Amino acid sequence: MSLKQLNSNFSKLPKSFSSEIEGKWVAVMDGKIISYDENFVKLFEEISKKGLSKKVLFHKVPREEILIF
C-alpha cells in the first residue's frame, strides 16, 4: 500500500468514534472501519486470514478521556 493510499484511508476516519470502539484497535480499508478488537494480534490475524493485511490501515482509537486538543 502506498503512502498516498494510507493517508487517504486515515483522512477518511471519522473525527469522533462511538464509545463501542474507544480504546480498541480498528482495521480501516477505503476509509471504512471493517473490523475492531481490543487485541491487535487477534485483529491482525482476522484480517490476514481474509488476505487483506496489505490493504488495511490499523489504528488504535484513543479513549475520549485521554484525547488532547
Residue, then its C-alpha position, 0 to 999 in steps of 0.5 A: m500500500s502506498l503512502k498516498q493510499l494510507n493517508s487517504n484511508f486515515s483522512k477518511l476516519p471519522k473525527s469522533f468514534s462511538s464509545e463501542i470502539e474507544g480504546k480498541w484497535v480498528a482495521v480501516m480499508d477505503g476509509k471504512i472501519i471493517s473490523y475492531d478488537e481490543n487485541f491487535v494480534k487477534l485483529f491482525e490475524e482476522i484480517s490476514k486470514k481474509g488476505l487483506s493485511k496489505k490493504v488495511l490501515f490499523h489504528k488504535v482509537p484513543r479513549e475520549e478521556i485521554l484525547i488532547f486538543 
